[in-house]
Amino acid sequence: MSDGKELDPRLCVPYSISTGIPSGGDAEIEGYIESLRLQGFCVIDRVIPQDQIDAARQSVLEGRALLQEDRAKERQARVEWMRESDPDFQPGDGPVRPQAAPRAEICDVAHCEGFAQHLAEERVLKVAKTMLDPHVRIMQTEINKSSRPAGRPITDEQRQRRGWHSDWPHDLTAYGPNEEHPWKHCGAVAQPFPDVCMALSTIWYLGPEDVTPHNGGTWVVPGSHKDPRNPRGPDDGIDQWRAIPGELQISAPAGSVYLQDTRVWHSTALNQSEHERTAVVCRYAPWWLSGNEFCNLHSGGHALRTYVPREVYERFSPDLQLLYRHLTEGVEDVLQPENQLQAVRAQGLHSAERPPDNSHVVVGDMTHEQWRRRNGKGPALSE
């Protein structure tokens, strides 16, 4: 909600951070990859067609209500489980230690299938597979990530306040363990972070308004994914609550998707409009990143994993199934086709196809860009 001061009209215009990226074909994907590698983030415009945004948003809103019912049942089941070993256990308002998988929470995606169909959109998958690995998964799905109106006038001090952090697996606080509940910590990569994109956090903008600085577009610091420091690093001398030079706010039309390297420094922003801006957060990750180290347990405490019911999974498209089968009851997550093909080729390479000797090999003489161009592995861009 505005404090009544005259508002700069530019703050309500849905310009896109992806402006200037060519539309269509390999050039478009190359633009997103280049932005992710240089800036640490990008926006893919209008992933959800305009005439399907309302239905996707409604799917999410209805899913929230169903999840609230599930969470209450899940929490009670945990309390009963704790009392099996300690009859005097009293949960109070604190966390309840999770049971081991598969006794975990139902995944949010199970209650918003109308929205979920878009998670395997072609451009999003091409970018995720290029940045991470052909065998890519969705490790996190949270449908209660909307930006709600502040509800009262916002002061200049509130506008200047930030909450800088990186996302898991680079979040140094990771829910905050303590001596009483050391299991609460979900795991984090130690500093200095390796110069590797380990996961992509995505925010799916479902309207009804476009994303602008006025209604809470995410604050981000371009290029911060390459900085060895961290806003929450105990020895890095950064105030996580104050503005950082070079920061900007994300802005894009409804139906678009914001993607960021999980190392990027970013912060939520206050929604100064009169309307809730609906959003979903998903995390794409390569097969080698352990999902057992991360999941927010909404019914109290923290879980090893969530699960997708088999009947829900079977209604997913084939591409969407590849993203969630590692969480699905009774489904084996085997190598995906692209990785299978490479394994078969490597095992079946005949001597006639190999060079006569290795005299031509100079270690370090080939760049990543040259390798991609030679092997046709997507955008030929430098790291």
WOGICOR-V15669 format. One record per residue. N is the residue number from 1. PHI is phi in radians with two decimals (none if undefined). NEAR is the number of other ideal C-beta (glycine too) atoms within 8 Angstrom. Layout:
BEGIN
n=N phi=PHI near=NEAR
n=N phi=PHI near=NEAR
END
This chain:
BEGIN
n=1 phi=none near=11
n=2 phi=-1.25 near=8
n=3 phi=-1.56 near=7
n=4 phi=1.70 near=4
n=5 phi=-1.23 near=5
n=6 phi=-1.12 near=3
n=7 phi=-1.63 near=8
n=8 phi=-1.10 near=5
n=9 phi=-1.04 near=6
n=10 phi=-1.14 near=5
n=11 phi=-1.28 near=9
n=12 phi=-1.94 near=7
n=13 phi=-1.66 near=8
n=14 phi=-1.43 near=10
n=15 phi=-1.10 near=6
n=16 phi=-2.02 near=11
n=17 phi=-1.18 near=13
n=18 phi=-1.55 near=14
n=19 phi=-0.94 near=6
n=20 phi=1.77 near=4
n=21 phi=-1.43 near=10
n=22 phi=-1.02 near=7
n=23 phi=-1.76 near=4
n=24 phi=1.70 near=5
n=25 phi=1.24 near=6
n=26 phi=-1.11 near=7
n=27 phi=-1.09 near=8
n=28 phi=-1.16 near=12
n=29 phi=-1.09 near=14
n=30 phi=-1.03 near=10
n=31 phi=-1.11 near=13
n=32 phi=-1.14 near=15
n=33 phi=-1.11 near=14
n=34 phi=-1.09 near=10
n=35 phi=-1.09 near=13
n=36 phi=-1.12 near=17
n=37 phi=-1.32 near=9
n=38 phi=-1.57 near=7
n=39 phi=-1.67 near=9
n=40 phi=1.68 near=14
n=41 phi=-2.79 near=15
n=42 phi=-2.78 near=14
n=43 phi=-2.24 near=13
n=44 phi=-1.71 near=12
n=45 phi=-1.27 near=10
n=46 phi=0.86 near=8
n=47 phi=-1.12 near=12
n=48 phi=-1.62 near=12
n=49 phi=-0.96 near=7
n=50 phi=-0.98 near=8
n=51 phi=-1.36 near=4
n=52 phi=-2.02 near=10
n=53 phi=-1.15 near=13
n=54 phi=-1.07 near=8
n=55 phi=-1.16 near=8
n=56 phi=-1.11 near=13
n=57 phi=-1.12 near=13
n=58 phi=-1.10 near=9
n=59 phi=-1.03 near=13
n=60 phi=-1.22 near=14
n=61 phi=-1.10 near=9
n=62 phi=-1.19 near=10
n=63 phi=-1.11 near=13
n=64 phi=-1.01 near=11
n=65 phi=-1.09 near=8
n=66 phi=-1.14 near=9
n=67 phi=-1.15 near=14
n=68 phi=-1.03 near=8
n=69 phi=-1.15 near=8
n=70 phi=-1.10 near=11
n=71 phi=-1.08 near=11
n=72 phi=-1.11 near=9
n=73 phi=-1.16 near=8
n=74 phi=-1.14 near=11
n=75 phi=-1.13 near=12
n=76 phi=-1.11 near=8
n=77 phi=-1.10 near=9
n=78 phi=-1.20 near=15
n=79 phi=-1.08 near=11
n=80 phi=-1.11 near=8
n=81 phi=-1.10 near=9
n=82 phi=-1.11 near=12
n=83 phi=-1.28 near=9
n=84 phi=-1.12 near=6
n=85 phi=-1.73 near=5
n=86 phi=-2.46 near=7
n=87 phi=-1.01 near=4
n=88 phi=-1.60 near=4
n=89 phi=-1.06 near=9
n=90 phi=-2.14 near=4
n=91 phi=-1.24 near=10
n=92 phi=0.98 near=4
n=93 phi=-1.74 near=3
n=94 phi=-1.47 near=6
n=95 phi=-1.25 near=9
n=96 phi=-1.98 near=12
n=97 phi=-1.01 near=8
n=98 phi=-1.29 near=12
n=99 phi=-1.41 near=6
n=100 phi=-1.29 near=5
n=101 phi=-1.03 near=9
n=102 phi=-1.54 near=6
n=103 phi=-1.36 near=8
n=104 phi=-2.26 near=12
n=105 phi=-1.37 near=13
n=106 phi=-1.17 near=12
n=107 phi=-1.21 near=11
n=108 phi=-0.93 near=13
n=109 phi=-1.08 near=14
n=110 phi=-1.15 near=10
n=111 phi=-1.94 near=13
n=112 phi=-2.53 near=14
n=113 phi=-1.09 near=12
n=114 phi=-1.08 near=9
n=115 phi=-1.37 near=16
n=116 phi=-1.01 near=11
n=117 phi=-1.00 near=10
n=118 phi=-1.43 near=11
n=119 phi=-1.17 near=12
n=120 phi=-1.82 near=12
n=121 phi=-0.97 near=10
n=122 phi=-1.00 near=6
n=123 phi=-1.15 near=11
n=124 phi=-1.09 near=14
n=125 phi=-1.16 near=11
n=126 phi=-1.08 near=10
n=127 phi=-1.16 near=16
n=128 phi=-1.08 near=12
n=129 phi=-1.21 near=12
n=130 phi=-1.21 near=10
n=131 phi=-1.34 near=10
n=132 phi=-1.99 near=13
n=133 phi=-3.11 near=9
n=134 phi=-1.01 near=8
n=135 phi=-1.58 near=10
n=136 phi=-1.87 near=15
n=137 phi=-2.29 near=13
n=138 phi=-1.80 near=12
n=139 phi=-1.65 near=10
n=140 phi=-2.51 near=11
n=141 phi=-2.39 near=11
n=142 phi=-2.28 near=10
n=143 phi=-1.71 near=14
n=144 phi=-1.98 near=7
n=145 phi=-2.04 near=8
n=146 phi=-1.28 near=8
n=147 phi=-1.71 near=10
n=148 phi=-1.65 near=7
n=149 phi=-1.03 near=10
n=150 phi=-1.11 near=10
n=151 phi=1.46 near=5
n=152 phi=-2.71 near=5
n=153 phi=-0.96 near=7
n=154 phi=-1.79 near=11
n=155 phi=-1.48 near=7
n=156 phi=-1.07 near=5
n=157 phi=-1.09 near=6
n=158 phi=-1.16 near=9
n=159 phi=-1.11 near=8
n=160 phi=-1.51 near=8
n=161 phi=-1.38 near=8
n=162 phi=-2.10 near=12
n=163 phi=-2.59 near=8
n=164 phi=-1.06 near=14
n=165 phi=-2.90 near=12
n=166 phi=-1.88 near=13
n=167 phi=-1.67 near=12
n=168 phi=-1.00 near=14
n=169 phi=-1.59 near=12
n=170 phi=-1.88 near=13
n=171 phi=-1.45 near=11
n=172 phi=-1.30 near=11
n=173 phi=-1.65 near=7
n=174 phi=0.80 near=11
n=175 phi=1.38 near=9
n=176 phi=1.30 near=7
n=177 phi=-1.29 near=9
n=178 phi=-2.59 near=7
n=179 phi=-1.09 near=3
n=180 phi=-1.32 near=4
n=181 phi=-2.25 near=9
n=182 phi=-1.12 near=8
n=183 phi=-1.21 near=7
n=184 phi=-1.19 near=12
n=185 phi=-1.24 near=10
n=186 phi=-1.64 near=11
n=187 phi=1.73 near=9
n=188 phi=-2.65 near=11
n=189 phi=-1.27 near=8
n=190 phi=-1.34 near=4
n=191 phi=-1.32 near=8
n=192 phi=-1.31 near=4
n=193 phi=-1.13 near=10
n=194 phi=-1.07 near=6
n=195 phi=-1.40 near=5
n=196 phi=-2.44 near=4
n=197 phi=-1.37 near=11
n=198 phi=-1.66 near=13
n=199 phi=-2.89 near=15
n=200 phi=-2.10 near=16
n=201 phi=-1.43 near=11
n=202 phi=-2.24 near=13
n=203 phi=-2.10 near=11
n=204 phi=-1.71 near=13
n=205 phi=-1.59 near=16
n=206 phi=-1.93 near=14
n=207 phi=1.31 near=12
n=208 phi=-1.28 near=8
n=209 phi=-1.71 near=10
n=210 phi=-1.16 near=10
n=211 phi=-1.51 near=16
n=212 phi=-2.47 near=13
n=213 phi=-1.02 near=8
n=214 phi=-1.17 near=9
n=215 phi=-1.86 near=13
n=216 phi=1.75 near=13
n=217 phi=-0.99 near=12
n=218 phi=-1.01 near=12
n=219 phi=-1.37 near=14
n=220 phi=-2.57 near=16
n=221 phi=-1.92 near=12
n=222 phi=-0.99 near=9
n=223 phi=1.41 near=10
n=224 phi=-1.21 near=11
n=225 phi=-1.19 near=10
n=226 phi=-1.71 near=7
n=227 phi=-1.60 near=7
n=228 phi=-1.20 near=5
n=229 phi=-1.38 near=8
n=230 phi=-2.54 near=12
n=231 phi=-1.01 near=12
n=232 phi=-1.86 near=12
n=233 phi=-1.12 near=10
n=234 phi=-1.09 near=5
n=235 phi=-2.04 near=4
n=236 phi=-1.71 near=8
n=237 phi=1.12 near=4
n=238 phi=-2.03 near=11
n=239 phi=-1.52 near=4
n=240 phi=-1.18 near=10
n=241 phi=-1.71 near=7
n=242 phi=-2.04 near=8
n=243 phi=-1.04 near=6
n=244 phi=-2.15 near=11
n=245 phi=-0.94 near=4
n=246 phi=1.58 near=7
n=247 phi=-1.10 near=10
n=248 phi=-2.61 near=8
n=249 phi=-1.89 near=11
n=250 phi=-1.28 near=13
n=251 phi=-2.56 near=13
n=252 phi=-2.94 near=15
n=253 phi=-1.17 near=11
n=254 phi=-0.97 near=13
n=255 phi=1.64 near=14
n=256 phi=-1.55 near=15
n=257 phi=-2.27 near=12
n=258 phi=-1.64 near=15
n=259 phi=-2.11 near=15
n=260 phi=-2.49 near=15
n=261 phi=-1.05 near=11
n=262 phi=-1.16 near=15
n=263 phi=-1.39 near=12
n=264 phi=-1.10 near=14
n=265 phi=-1.36 near=13
n=266 phi=-2.60 near=12
n=267 phi=-2.65 near=11
n=268 phi=-1.22 near=8
n=269 phi=-2.35 near=11
n=270 phi=-1.27 near=9
n=271 phi=-1.52 near=12
n=272 phi=-1.63 near=11
n=273 phi=-1.52 near=11
n=274 phi=-1.69 near=4
n=275 phi=-2.21 near=8
n=276 phi=-1.22 near=8
n=277 phi=-1.89 near=15
n=278 phi=-1.31 near=12
n=279 phi=-2.61 near=11
n=280 phi=-2.21 near=14
n=281 phi=-1.89 near=12
n=282 phi=-2.28 near=12
n=283 phi=-2.10 near=14
n=284 phi=-1.62 near=13
n=285 phi=-2.56 near=13
n=286 phi=-1.31 near=11
n=287 phi=-1.05 near=9
n=288 phi=-1.44 near=5
n=289 phi=-1.50 near=10
n=290 phi=-1.28 near=6
n=291 phi=-1.26 near=12
n=292 phi=-1.16 near=7
n=293 phi=-1.62 near=8
n=294 phi=-2.59 near=10
n=295 phi=3.11 near=13
n=296 phi=-1.42 near=8
n=297 phi=-1.66 near=11
n=298 phi=-1.22 near=7
n=299 phi=-1.51 near=11
n=300 phi=2.10 near=10
n=301 phi=1.67 near=12
n=302 phi=-2.48 near=11
n=303 phi=-1.86 near=12
n=304 phi=-1.30 near=8
n=305 phi=-2.92 near=11
n=306 phi=-1.87 near=12
n=307 phi=-2.43 near=13
n=308 phi=-1.88 near=14
n=309 phi=-1.04 near=10
n=310 phi=-1.03 near=10
n=311 phi=-1.17 near=6
n=312 phi=-1.26 near=11
n=313 phi=-0.97 near=14
n=314 phi=-1.18 near=6
n=315 phi=-1.56 near=6
n=316 phi=-1.23 near=12
n=317 phi=-1.20 near=7
n=318 phi=-0.96 near=6
n=319 phi=-1.16 near=8
n=320 phi=-1.22 near=12
n=321 phi=-1.05 near=11
n=322 phi=-1.07 near=10
n=323 phi=-1.44 near=12
n=324 phi=-2.12 near=15
n=325 phi=-1.17 near=11
n=326 phi=-1.17 near=8
n=327 phi=-1.84 near=10
n=328 phi=-1.62 near=13
n=329 phi=-1.05 near=9
n=330 phi=1.27 near=4
n=331 phi=-2.05 near=8
n=332 phi=-1.54 near=4
n=333 phi=-1.63 near=7
n=334 phi=-1.56 near=4
n=335 phi=-0.96 near=7
n=336 phi=-1.38 near=10
n=337 phi=-0.90 near=7
n=338 phi=-1.07 near=9
n=339 phi=-1.23 near=11
n=340 phi=-1.06 near=9
n=341 phi=-1.06 near=8
n=342 phi=-1.13 near=8
n=343 phi=-1.12 near=9
n=344 phi=-1.12 near=8
n=345 phi=-1.10 near=8
n=346 phi=-1.13 near=7
n=347 phi=-1.29 near=6
n=348 phi=-1.79 near=6
n=349 phi=-1.19 near=7
n=350 phi=-1.52 near=6
n=351 phi=-1.05 near=4
n=352 phi=-1.13 near=4
n=353 phi=-1.58 near=5
n=354 phi=-1.67 near=7
n=355 phi=-1.16 near=5
n=356 phi=-1.15 near=3
n=357 phi=-2.74 near=4
n=358 phi=-1.91 near=5
n=359 phi=-1.13 near=4
n=360 phi=-1.45 near=5
n=361 phi=-1.49 near=6
n=362 phi=-2.11 near=5
n=363 phi=-1.04 near=4
n=364 phi=1.56 near=4
n=365 phi=-1.43 near=5
n=366 phi=-1.94 near=5
n=367 phi=-1.53 near=6
n=368 phi=-1.05 near=7
n=369 phi=-1.11 near=9
n=370 phi=-1.13 near=9
n=371 phi=-1.10 near=10
n=372 phi=-1.09 near=13
n=373 phi=-1.14 near=8
n=374 phi=-1.14 near=6
n=375 phi=-1.74 near=6
n=376 phi=1.09 near=6
n=377 phi=-1.74 near=5
n=378 phi=1.51 near=11
n=379 phi=-0.96 near=10
n=380 phi=-1.56 near=7
n=381 phi=-2.06 near=10
n=382 phi=-1.29 near=6
n=383 phi=-1.25 near=5
END
